[in-house]
Amino acid sequence: MTLFRYIHDKLLLIILNFSGLLLLSFYLLTVGNTLLTIILIDLIWGSVLFIYLGIDYYQRQRYFNGITRQMAQLDKPYLIYELMEHTWRYEDELHKEILRESTLSAMEAIVSLEEDQSDYKEFIEAWIHEVKLPMTSLHLMSAEMKGNAARKLETYLIDLENQVDQALFYARSDYVHQDYLIQEVYLQDIINELIKKNKYLLIHNQMQVTVDCEVMVHTDKKWLTFIVNQVLFNAVKYKKADSGELSFRTISTKDNTKLVIRDNGIGIKAHELPRIFTKGFTGTNGRDAGKATGFGLYLCKKLCAKLGLTITGDSVEEEYTEITITLPKNSYLSEL
C-alpha cells in the first residue's frame, strides 16, 4: 500500500474534516472568539486528524505487507486466508470470510473438473484398449494375405495404430510420474524394434534407413519409443515424392547422449521452425498435405519435459529436417 493510494482512499474523510473545520471556524468567529483561539482549535483538530491518519496508515501497511510476505512463502497462496491475522476491524474479518468462501468454492470447482478429467481419461484409455483388439485381428489377417493389397492394409493399420497411440499417450501425458521406469537400455535395440514394427510403412514409402546408435542410455523405454516413433512418422509423412532417407545416430558427451534423427524430406520453412513444438501447429507443409494434427511433436516436447529430456529441431527447406533428443547420463538422473 502506497501513501498516495491511502490518501486517495481517505480523501472523502479528509474533505469532510476540512469542511467541518471551516464551518466551526466561521461559527466561532461570528460568536466573538479571537482569531488566536480559532487557530489553536484548528491546529488541535488538524493534529489529531494527522496523527490518526498516520497511525492508521502504518497499521494498514503493516497488515497488508504481512499478508504479501506470507503469500510469497506459501506453496499454495490461495490458502492465505487461513494465515491472515485477526484484526479489530470488522471490515477485515468480512473480507477474510469472503475470501475463504470464494477460495473454497473455487477449490470445489477444481476438484469437480479433476474428477471429470479423470473419468474422461479412464474412458479414453479403456476405449483405446478396446480399439486395439480388432486392430490386432486385422494385423493377423493382413499377415495371411499376399501381394500389394496386404502391404497397403498393413501400412494403413500402422498409421491408425500410431494415431491411437497418440490419443493414449496424450491422455497419460499429465501422469507420466505414475507410469515410468528409468532403466539402462540399449538404444540400438529401441531403434531396430521401431524399424521392424514400421517396416511395411518404410518399404511402402521407399525409405532407406541407417542406424548408428550403439550406446547404452538411462531412460524409460516405452515413453522414449513413442517419442522416437512420432519423429519417424513425421519423416515418412513429409518425405519428397521419390524415395527418402532416414538416419539415426548418437553423439556422446560427458554429460549426455544426443540422439540425432535426420531425414532428407521437404524440410520446414525457416520462419515456422520455432513453432514446430507448439500444440496444434501444422505449418505450411501440414496444411498442404492435409493430414497433420499438430499433436505429434507437441506430445514429444511435453513428454521429454516430463522425463527430463530435451528435444530440439533444425531444418532447411527442401534439404533436411533434424530432430535431436538429449538424454542426460546416469549422474544427472538423480536430480529428477
Helices and strands as residue ranges (DSSP letters): H 3-9, H 11-30, H 35-73, G 77-82, H 90-144, H 148-172, G 173-178, E 183-186, H 187-197, H 199-204, E 207-212, E 216-219, H 221-237, E 244-252, E 256-263, G 273-275, H 283-289, H 296-307, E 310-316, E 320-328, H 330-333
